[in-house]
Amino acid sequence: MYEQEVGTLQKITDESSRIVFFGGAGVSTESGIPDFRSADGIYHQNYKYSPEQVVSHSFFMSNTEAFYEFYKEKMMLLDARPNAAHLKLAELEKAGKLTAVVTQNIDGLHYAAGNKTVYELHGSIHRNYCQKCGKFYDAAYVKNADGVPRCECGGLIKPDVVLYEEGLDQGVIQGAVKAISEADTLIIGGTSLVVYPAAGFIDYFRGKHLVVINKSDTAREVGAELTISAPIGEIMGRIKVR
């Protein structure tokens, strides 16, 4: 299945030397991390508060305990491991064919797989800082804390993730835009291209090949040369790096 599409993707990969991968939640579903908008995604589950409300800056500040209850259970899945898509992207980077990964995910799995140049647009669960003194804490400390995690100085610890009502990091934006604008191939995977401003970054692509690998239709037409409606790990795992 998908032999023709995989063959086309293989040809594109073989002739490319500056591939950039732009990914979203669908990249990590094969690692057991639920996405947001699919039928069994986080946004379709029942909670006391809507997920959009919980992961907002104002909710974090006004209802910190409820925020962390949701965040630890639904967003800090620390046992998740890289899948075939993450591993293939790391292999492509090591071979000098992929220049960067631009991800909307906060799970850190691209780094875990071995990628070095990763622009995490929405931050990472693996970085957490005291709002009072700035001390760093890892994900395990936050996950295992009883209730709201506190610094040894008494300050409130906040995850280095971009919540609703917060802006993206300018340095990350600049790096991602530069990488996309210099790419000869852009592979968009595991994202419905709903979340802005992140989804708008692909407009900076001026290269030769544009590929979309996503189980469902994207929210916008991007003029892809190749579209594959399949799980991304299943497709990327079949690509040979040469």
N, C-alpha and C positions, 0 to 999 in steps of 0.2 A: 504493500500500500504506500502511496505517495512516492513511488519510484521516480516518476518523471520530475516531480517538484524537487526531490532531494538531488537528482542529477543536475538540475539547473542551478540549485544552490551550491553544489560542489564546484561547478564550473565558475560561478561568480567568486567563490572563496579562493579558488586556485589562482585567478588572475588579479586578485586584490592584494594590496600591501598596506593599506591604511583603513582597516575596518573599524568602525565604531558600533558598539551595541547599545541600543537604548531600550531598557526594559522596565517592566512593572510587576505587579503582584503575581501575575500568571507564571512568571519564571520560577517562583518558589512553591507553587501549589504541589508540584511533584516531590517536594521535600516535606510535605505534610503541613505547610503553612497556608491557612485559608486566605483567599483573596477577599475583596470587599464587595464586588458588585455581581458576581455570579449567583445562581439560584441558591447555593448553599454557602454563600459568602457571609462575611461579618455583618454587612448592612441588611441582610435578610433574616437575621436572628433576633429574638426578642430579649430586650433588656429593659431595665427600669428607665434608663435614659437612652436616647438614640446614640449610636456610635459617633455620628458627626458632632453631636453635642459634647460627648465625653472627651473626645480628642481635640478640644479647643483650648486656647490659652485661658480664656475667662473661666472655663469650667475647672481647669487645673488649679487656678488660683483660688476659686471660691468653694470648690468641693474636692479637695485634694485626695481625701481618703477614697471616695468613689472612683476617682480617676485611676488611682493606683490599683484598685481592686480589678477594674476592667483591663488596664494596661498589662498587669502581670499575668493575668489569665489568658488573654486573647492575643497579645502582641509580643510577649516575651517567651517564645517557644525555643528555649535554649538547647533542646536536644535535637533540633533540626540539623540535617547535614546537606551539603551541596549535592545537587542531582546532576544528571548528564549534561544539562545545558550549562550550568556553572563550570563544570570540569572542562568542557570543550572550549569555552571562552578563555579559561586560564591557559589551556594548551595553545590556543591561537595566539595569545599574547606572548607566551614563551617562545613561540616560533617566529615572532616578529611580524605577524600578519595583522594583529589587532592592536590598535593604539590606545583604546580607552573603553571602559564600560561606564555608561551613564545610567544610573538606576534610581527609580522612585522608591525602592524597597529600603527598609531600615533593619533588615535581619542580619546583615554582615556576611551573607553566604558567598558573595563574590570574593571577598578577602579570604574567607575560609578555604575556598577552592584553589587559591593561589594567584588570583589577579592582583596586580600591583597598582595600576592606574584606574582607580574607581572614583567616580564623582557621585557621591550619595546625596542626591538633591534634597531628600527629606530627613537627613541625619542618620543616626544609628542608635539602636538600643544598647550597644556596647560602650557608649560614652555617656557618662552621667556626671553632673557637676553640682557642687554645693552652691546655692545662690548667694550665700553669705561670704564664704572665703574662697570659693573657686576650686576646692580640692576635687580631684578626679576619683570616681568610683566605677568599678566594672559592673557588668550586667548581673553577675551572680550575687553581688552585694545587694543590689536593688531587689532582685527577685526573691531573695531569702530574708529580706528585712520584714520584721513584724509590722504590718500596716504601712504607714507612710515612712519611707526611708529618710533618715536624718544623718547629717554629718556629725563627726565627733565634736565639732564646734557648736552643734545645736541647730545649724542651718538646714533649710529644706533642700533636698537633692532633687534636681530636675533632669530628666532625660534630654540628651542632645538630639531631640527629634523635632521636626518642624510641625507644630500644631496648627490647626486652623486659627486664623487671625495673626499668624506670625509670618514674617518674610523669609525667603530663602537666603542662604549665605552668599554674599556677592562673589567671594573667591571661588566657590564651587560653581556658581553660574558662569563666571568667566571661563573657567577651565572647561566646562562642558560645552559651551558654545564654540570655543576655539577648536576643540577636538572634532565636533560635528562638522564645522565649517571646513576643516582640512581633510576630512575623510573621503576616500574614493568609493567606499561602500558603507551604507548605513543599514543595519539590521534592526528592525523594531520588533520586539518580542514580548508576549505576555502582558500587554497593556491595551486597554480599550481607548486610550488617548482622550480620556474624559477630564483628568485633573490638570488644571492650568495654575501657574504658568508653565509647568513642566512640559506639557504636551506641545506647547508652542516652540520648544527648542528645536524640533526637527525641521522647522522652516529655515534654519540656517544651513541645511545640507545643500551642497552644490555639486556633489560628486556624481559618479556614473551609475551606480547600482543602488536601488532602494528596495528592500525586502521587508515584508511583514509576515511574522509567524505568530498567529493568535487563534485560539479556539473559536472565538466569536468575532463578529464584525467589529471594526473600530468605529469610534464615534465620528470620525471625519475621514474623508477620502484624501489619501496622501499621494495618489498616483504611483503606487508601487509597481515595479517591473515584475515582481514575483510575490504572490500572496499564498500562504499555506495555512489552511484552517485545521490546525492540529496542535497537540501538546508540544511545547517547544523542546522539552528534553528528549522526546521521542525523535524529533527531527534533527536537532543539533548533534545528538549522540551518534548519528549515522554519517556525519561529515568526517572525512579523512583530512588530517592536517599534513600538507606536503609542500 
